[in-house]
Amino acid sequence: SPDVLLYAASRYGYRSGGFNLRASQPVQYEAFRPETVTDFELGTKADWNIGDVKMRTNLAAFYQKYSDIQRMQSIVGGSGQPTTTVINAASANVFGIEFEQTIRPTRGLMLRLNYAYTDPSYKKWMDPVTNVDLTETPFFFTATHSGSGLVTYEKELPGDLGFLKFGVNASYMGGAWINAADTIVSIRNTPPELRKYLRQEDYWVVDLNAGWENISGSNVDFNFYVK
């Protein structure tokens, strides 16, 4: 209908393969294949009202099949020093939900809420040297929960003096592992007092802004920001 969009989509993406430029071991000379992902998404975008209150809802759910994932593999060099090489290590599935709600209770006032849930899991990952199962390794730089809330207000001043605008935005990012070279084995072998440095804890960021636009009918704006 004019106010409701329902959609289904599928996408295919890849990261190019290659080879290690500074190889010194036979395993490093082996080329690695492209990694690929196939994505399936269902969603809706809808405008609707509760009385005189205007609403907009965007909701999507997606599922990704992730194959030939490129990961760094630690090995021991010819001199006995540790080094790394890139291999096609794993396959994984990723499930996620994204939600956005916009509300306009009155003229000039807008509220917006966002939430994202991401649940990735490795389905196959065996260490090629030790044959240890690494599928419990967490995805790095991937927070399970994230979201934000935004409030903006705009007021037209009398006598063609311009517009006053105010905004508050609070965003949340859940905890995430931040070392791409870590596996579940290295995480478990890290002393507890040091393990916290392998992970970024969850945090909030709050931004404030205020502005006077078209000051006294001119093309001059003044804005003030706090982050």
N, C-alpha and C positions, 0 to 999 in steps of 0.2 A: 504494500500500500504506500501512499505518499509519505507516511510517517514511520514505516517500519521496513527495515532491510534485513533479510535473512540471507546468509551466504555460506557456501562451502568452498574451500580452497585447498590446493595441494601445490607444494613447491619442492624443487630439487636444487641443492646447492653443493658446492665442493670446495676444498682447499687443495691447491696443486701439490703433486708429489715432488720429489727431488732427491738429492743426495747430500751427504755431509762434505763440506768444502775442505775441512782440515782433518781428513781421515788419516789414521795411523794403524788401525786394526782391520782385519778382514771384514768384521761385522759392520764397520763404519762405511766400507766401500759399497755395501749393498744399497741400491736405491730403495726409497720408500714410495708407496703408491699414494694417489690422492685419497683424502678422506671425504666421505660423502654423507649427506643428510637428506632424508625425504620427510617432508612435513605435511601433516593433515590438520586442517583447522575448520571448526564450525563456530559461527558467531551470529550476533544480531546487533543492530544499531537502531534505536527506537526513540522517537520524540513523543511525549505524552504529557498530560496535565492532571493535576489534582486540584480541582476548582480553578483558580486563577494562577496557580503555581506551575510554571513550566519546568518540565523534567526532560533529561536526555540520558539514556542508558546504553552503554556499549559493553557487551559481554562476549568473550571468546574463550574457547577451549582448544588446545592444540596437543598433538602427539607427534613426536619426531623419532624416526629410526636412523640411528647414527652408526656408520660403519667405517672400518679401517681407520680408526682414530689415531692420529699421530701423537706420540708421546715420547719424551726423552727417556732413554734407558741408561742407567749407570753401568759402566763397565770398568775394568782395570786395564790400563794401557800397558805397553810393552816394558816401560820403565817401572811398572808397579804403581804408578800414580793413577788415581781415579779420573775417569773422563766420561763423556756422555755421547750417545748417538740417538738419532731419531728413528723410530720403527713404527710400523702399523700395529699398534699394541692391542686395540680393544674394539668392542662394539657396545652400544648403549641405547637405552630408550629414555626419552624425556617427555614428561607430561606436565602441562601447565594450564593455568587459568588466569585470565586478565579481566579486570572489571573497572569500569569508569562510570561514575554517576555525577551528573551536573544538575544543579537545582537553582532556579531563579525565583526566590520567594517574592521579591518586590523589584520594582524598577531600580536598576543601578546596583543591586546586590546579587552576587553569584557565589555559590558554594560548589566545590568540586572535590570528589573523593576518588582516589585510585588505589587499587590493590592488585598485586601479582603474586601468584603461587607457582613455584617451579620445583619439580621433583625429578631430578635426573638419577639414573642408576646404570652402572656398568653391567652388561649381561655376559660379557666374556673378556677376560684379561688375565693371561697367564704369563708370568715372568719367563722369558725364553732361556734364561741362564739357570735359574734355580727351580723352575717349574712350579713356583708358588702361586696360588690363586690370589689375584689382586683386585677382584671385583668389588670388594668393600671399600676401595679407595674413594674418598669423596671427590666430587667435581670441584675444581678450584675456581675462584672468582664467581661463584654462583650462590646467591642467597636464596633460601627457601621462601622467605616472606619479605616483601617490600611494599611500600605504599606511601601515599601522601595525602594531605588535605590542604585545600586552598580556599581562602575567603577574600573576595575583592569587593570594594564598594566605590561607586562613582557618583558624584553629586555635581549637578550643573549650578553654577553660581548665578545670582541675578545680575541683570544689567550688563550682559555680555562680558562678564569678568573671567570666564573660562570654566574649567572643570577641576574639581578636587578628586584625587584618586588615592585609595588606601588598599593595601594588600598584606596578607599574612599567609605564608606557606610553610608547612611543617612536613618534612619527608623522613621516612624511616627506611633503613636498610638493615636486613638481618645479617647475622654472622656468616662469614665465608672463609674458606681456606684460601691462602694467598701464595703458596709456594707450588709452582707448576711441576717441580721435580719430585715432590713428595708422593709416596705411595702409602697404602695402609701399613705396610711393613715398616717403613722409615718413621711413620707417625708413631706407631706403637713402640719403636725402639728409642724414640726421643724421650729424655728424662721429663717427668711431669712438670718440673719447674721451668722447663724450656719450651714445652709444647704450646704454651699460650702464644709464643711468638710466631707460630706457624699459621695462626688464624686471626682474622680481623673480627673483633666482637661487634655486635649490633650497635647501631648508633642512630641518633636523631640529628637533623639539621633544620634550623628555623630561620627563615628569611622574612624581613619586614621591608615594606616600601611605602612611601607617601609622595604624592606629586601634585603640582599645580600646572595644568596644561592650558595652552592658549591664554597666557596671562594677559588679562585686560583686553582680550580680543586680538592679541598679537600672535605671531608664530613662535613665540618663546615658551619653552617648557622648563620647569624646575622639578627635579626628582631627587629623592633622598633614599638611600638603601642601607640596610643593616643586615649582615650575614652572620 
